[in-house]
Amino acid sequence: MDVATARERLKSMLAELDRSIGVLRGDSLAVRERDRSPADGGSDLTDSDRNRALLEVATRHRHSVLEALRRMDEGGYGLCVDCGAPVPESRLEARPEAARCVPCQSRRERRR
């Protein structure tokens, strides 16, 4: 995938993530602010916890997209941030925000 196509995909992902984050923030506020009966307390907590988890995931994904755009601007897009090897084209097509080659990403996930 060429850089221009990757940039467009990343910008599209960023716009979608921004919309999702806005909705999730709105839903979180709605859950907190609506009238609650004692029977709804557990449901509200579950909804709030789920929204908070989704918001965290979307925020982390947004950060990785912004980092990919930064790497593009700096000329390092498509190179592993850990070892400097090229990130395979197929990986970038599947995940244009990917920052690491498969072996480095695997090592990172094992350390977690």
PyMOL commands that set and color helices and strands:
alter all, ss='L'
color gray80, all
select helices_A, chain A and resi 3-33+38-74+89-94+102-111
alter helices_A, ss='H'
color red, helices_A
deselect
rebuild
show_as cartoon
